[in-house]
């Protein structure tokens, strides 16, 4: 009788805890942004980046396979990893030219705390991305760099079309890529503008992505700033964190 009583108690305990286990699900985007374990340096960037609003607009969801381009500072991965949850995964790609020892140590410590995060590195000019992998891609403030060339950092002149071809191949049909970048005024020399201002004309980006096979699925003015004179580098203290930025959502057709 005592055995039966203990067995009944065990079943009762399982029944009582089952709803709790079932309720354990990935946090919302807003909750992930507000998480107390995010790094202070990354939290400082939130006011200018509006991560909750941005990721909601782009459609990040639990269970997604995420490709975070140029993401070794873990700004986006800190938020993406909890939201993607145990059924999802975040793969960060970082150019080897920008993956120095300090960044490497920091990211490895971060990944050790998040089992659904990994990193892939390769030269900027030869992006080694997982094939047919991503449901969701983010490319924040870096697309203009595909037009950049810098001997000091070992960046050769690259072909933006080749870069987008690699990104396209890494995405599943129907996947979305969010592209955010600093607005440049229309001009006839994209490379010269990028070299001087680290900005890019939004219409150039639209044309590049259309040529690569993407479809524009939406855009947002959430990061636009009409007070930006567009004549300074984004790292200039007068405008840093407050540049006029476009937000595009492109989709790979099914």
Secondary structure per residue as TSV (DSSP state, phi and psi in degrees):
chain	resnum	aa	ss	phi	psi
A	1	X	-	360.0	-43.3
A	2	X	H	-60.1	-38.8
A	3	X	H	-62.6	-42.9
A	4	X	H	-65.7	-36.5
A	5	X	H	-64.8	-43.3
A	6	X	H	-65.8	-37.6
A	7	X	H	-64.8	-41.8
A	8	X	H	-63.4	-39.1
A	9	X	H	-64.9	-38.5
A	10	X	H	-64.3	-43.6
A	11	X	H	-62.2	-39.0
A	12	X	H	-64.7	-39.1
A	13	X	H	-65.7	-42.4
A	14	X	H	-61.0	-42.8
A	15	X	H	-64.5	-36.2
A	16	X	H	-71.5	-34.7
A	17	X	H	-88.3	-17.1
A	18	X	H	-55.2	-45.6
A	19	X	H	-62.5	-33.5
A	20	X	H	-66.1	-44.7
A	21	X	H	-63.1	-44.1
A	22	X	H	-63.6	-30.3
A	23	X	H	-78.9	-12.4
A	24	X	-	-73.6	99.9
A	25	X	-	-134.0	164.1
A	26	X	-	-56.4	147.6
A	27	X	-	-70.6	161.3
A	28	X	-	-68.3	166.2
A	29	X	H	-59.9	-43.9
A	30	X	H	-61.6	-39.9
A	31	X	H	-67.2	-37.8
A	32	X	H	-66.9	-37.7
A	33	X	H	-64.8	-36.8
A	34	X	T	-85.8	-0.1
A	35	X	-	-58.7	136.3
A	36	X	T	-71.8	-13.5
A	37	X	T	-92.4	4.6
A	38	X	S	-69.4	150.7
A	39	X	-	-73.8	145.1
A	40	X	H	-60.9	-39.5
A	41	X	H	-62.6	-37.0
A	42	X	H	-73.7	-39.7
A	43	X	H	-59.4	-35.2
A	44	X	T	-60.1	-24.7
A	45	X	T	-83.6	-10.7
A	46	X	H	-60.4	-40.3
A	47	X	H	-58.9	-37.2
A	48	X	H	-86.6	-18.8
A	49	X	H	-104.7	-19.3
A	50	X	-	48.3	57.9
A	51	X	H	-61.7	-39.1
A	52	X	H	-64.4	-47.4
A	53	X	H	-64.7	-41.0
A	54	X	H	-66.7	-49.9
A	55	X	H	-67.8	-30.9
A	56	X	H	-64.7	-44.4
A	57	X	H	-62.6	-41.2
A	58	X	H	-75.4	-23.1
A	59	X	T	96.8	31.4
A	60	X	-	-64.6	132.0
A	61	X	-	-137.9	157.4
A	62	X	T	-57.4	145.5
A	63	X	T	85.4	-3.6
A	64	X	-	-76.1	150.6
A	65	X	E	-93.9	114.3
A	66	X	E	-106.4	136.9
A	67	X	E	-114.8	115.0
A	68	X	E	-108.0	101.7
A	69	X	E	-81.8	134.1
A	70	X	T	61.1	35.3
A	71	X	-	-102.8	21.7
A	72	X	T	-69.1	-13.7
A	73	X	T	-77.2	-5.0
A	74	X	-	64.3	15.3
A	75	X	T	-57.3	-54.9
A	76	X	T	-77.0	-36.0
A	77	X	H	-63.0	-31.9
A	78	X	H	-57.1	-32.7
A	79	X	H	-93.0	-42.3
A	80	X	H	-64.3	-41.9
A	81	X	H	-60.2	-49.1
A	82	X	H	-62.7	-39.5
A	83	X	H	-68.1	-43.0
A	84	X	H	-61.2	-35.9
A	85	X	-	73.1	-175.7
A	86	X	T	-66.4	-20.7
A	87	X	T	-89.7	-7.8
A	88	X	-	-111.1	-179.7
A	89	X	E	-154.1	146.3
A	90	X	E	-115.9	118.2
A	91	X	E	-107.0	118.0
A	92	X	E	-92.2	136.0
A	93	X	E	-112.7	131.1
A	94	X	E	-132.7	129.6
A	95	X	E	-60.9	138.9
A	96	X	G	-60.3	-28.2
A	97	X	G	-62.9	-22.8
A	98	X	G	-114.3	12.9
A	99	X	-	-109.0	73.3
A	100	X	-	-83.1	172.0
A	101	X	H	-58.9	-42.3
A	102	X	H	-62.2	-44.7
A	103	X	H	-64.7	-40.8
A	104	X	H	-60.6	-47.4
A	105	X	H	-62.2	-42.8
A	106	X	H	-63.7	-44.4
A	107	X	H	-69.0	-39.3
A	108	X	H	-62.2	-37.2
A	109	X	H	-66.4	-40.1
A	110	X	H	-64.0	-47.8
A	111	X	H	-64.0	-30.3
A	112	X	H	-64.7	-25.1
A	113	X	H	-92.0	-8.8
A	114	X	-	-131.7	95.7
A	115	X	T	-65.1	-14.6
A	116	X	T	-98.7	25.6
A	117	X	E	-125.8	138.3
A	118	X	E	-144.4	169.4
A	119	X	E	-132.7	145.1
A	120	X	E	-124.0	133.5
A	121	X	E	-124.8	147.5
A	122	X	E	-164.7	164.8
A	123	X	-	-57.7	144.2
A	124	X	G	-52.2	-41.7
A	125	X	G	-77.5	-4.5
A	126	X	G	-139.8	68.3
A	127	X	-	-63.4	117.4
A	128	X	-	-96.2	94.5
A	129	X	-	-111.1	148.3
A	130	X	-	-64.3	135.9
A	131	X	T	-77.8	134.5
A	132	X	T	50.6	45.6
A	133	X	-	-104.4	-47.1
A	134	X	E	-89.0	139.9
A	135	X	E	-92.3	-25.8
A	136	X	E	-146.4	130.8
A	137	X	E	-129.7	142.1
A	138	X	E	-126.7	136.3
A	139	X	E	-133.8	93.9
A	140	X	E	-105.3	115.4
A	141	X	S	60.0	26.0
A	142	X	-	-131.3	-9.9
A	143	X	G	-60.6	-35.8
A	144	X	G	-57.1	-26.8
A	145	X	G	-66.8	-16.1
A	146	X	G	-68.9	-14.3
A	147	X	G	-99.8	2.4
A	148	X	-	-92.6	153.1
A	149	X	-	-141.2	130.6
A	150	X	B	-151.7	114.9
A	151	X	T	-66.5	-38.8
A	152	X	T	-57.2	-42.7
A	153	X	T	-94.5	5.3
A	154	X	T	70.6	32.8
A	155	X	B	-100.5	107.8
A	156	X	-	-78.3	170.1
A	157	X	-	-66.2	128.2
A	158	X	-	-115.1	168.4
A	159	X	-	-107.9	108.0
A	160	X	H	-55.5	-31.9
A	161	X	H	-63.4	-39.2
A	162	X	H	-68.1	-38.6
A	163	X	H	-61.6	-47.1
A	164	X	H	-68.1	-30.2
A	165	X	H	-62.6	-40.6
A	166	X	H	-67.7	-40.3
A	167	X	H	-65.5	-43.8
A	168	X	H	-58.5	-43.8
A	169	X	H	-66.9	-25.4
A	170	X	H	-79.5	-11.1
A	171	X	E	-101.0	145.2
A	172	X	E	-75.2	153.9
A	173	X	E	-56.5	133.2
A	174	X	E	90.0	-7.9
A	175	X	E	-70.2	158.1
A	176	X	E	-115.7	142.9
A	177	X	E	-124.2	128.1
A	178	X	E	-95.2	127.5
A	179	X	E	-120.4	119.4
A	180	X	E	-121.8	134.4
A	181	X	E	-158.9	166.2
A	182	X	E	-77.0	130.7
A	183	X	B	-76.3	130.9
A	184	X	-	-108.8	150.0
A	185	X	-	-69.4	150.5
A	186	X	-	-54.1	138.1
A	187	X	-	-158.9	170.8
A	188	X	S	-98.4	0.5
A	189	X	-	-135.8	92.1
A	190	X	H	-63.4	-44.8
A	191	X	H	-64.2	-40.9
A	192	X	H	-65.8	-38.3
A	193	X	H	-65.8	-43.2
A	194	X	H	-64.1	-42.7
A	195	X	H	-60.3	-41.8
A	196	X	H	-83.4	-40.4
A	197	X	H	-117.8	-13.0
A	198	X	S	54.4	46.9
A	199	X	-	-135.4	166.5
A	200	X	B	-148.1	144.1
A	201	X	-	-67.2	125.5
A	202	X	H	-55.1	-33.1
A	203	X	H	-68.5	-30.3
A	204	X	H	-64.9	-42.5
A	205	X	H	-63.4	-45.8
A	206	X	H	-57.7	-45.5
A	207	X	H	-65.5	-40.8
A	208	X	H	-62.5	-47.1
A	209	X	H	-69.5	-36.1
A	210	X	H	-63.2	-43.7
A	211	X	H	-62.3	-31.8
A	212	X	T	-78.9	-7.8
A	213	X	T	108.2	-1.6
A	214	X	E	-80.2	157.2
A	215	X	E	-115.9	132.5
A	216	X	E	-72.3	116.0
A	217	X	E	-101.3	-8.4
A	218	X	E	168.6	164.3
A	219	X	E	-148.5	160.0
A	220	X	E	-141.6	146.9
A	221	X	-	-97.8	14.7
A	222	X	T	-60.6	-24.6
A	223	X	T	-112.8	14.1
A	224	X	-	-75.1	147.1
A	225	X	-	-142.8	98.0
A	226	X	T	-65.7	-14.4
A	227	X	T	-80.7	-9.8
A	228	X	-	-70.1	125.0
A	229	X	-	-76.3	-10.0
A	230	X	S	63.4	16.5
A	231	X	-	-120.3	18.6
A	232	X	S	-131.5	156.2
A	233	X	-	-67.4	142.2
A	234	X	T	-59.2	-18.5
A	235	X	T	-87.4	-4.3
A	236	X	S	-63.5	132.0
A	237	X	T	-61.5	-22.2
A	238	X	T	-70.0	-19.6
A	239	X	T	-134.6	-5.6
A	240	X	T	-55.7	128.9
A	241	X	T	80.3	-2.7
A	242	X	-	-131.3	19.0
A	243	X	-	-65.2	158.3
A	244	X	-	-74.3	115.5
A	245	X	E	-126.2	141.9
A	246	X	E	-93.2	154.9
A	247	X	E	-128.9	114.4
A	248	X	E	-115.9	142.9
A	249	X	E	-116.2	111.4
A	250	X	E	-105.9	150.7
A	251	X	E	-124.7	140.9
A	252	X	E	-83.3	122.9
A	253	X	-	-58.7	150.9
A	254	X	-	-79.2	360.0
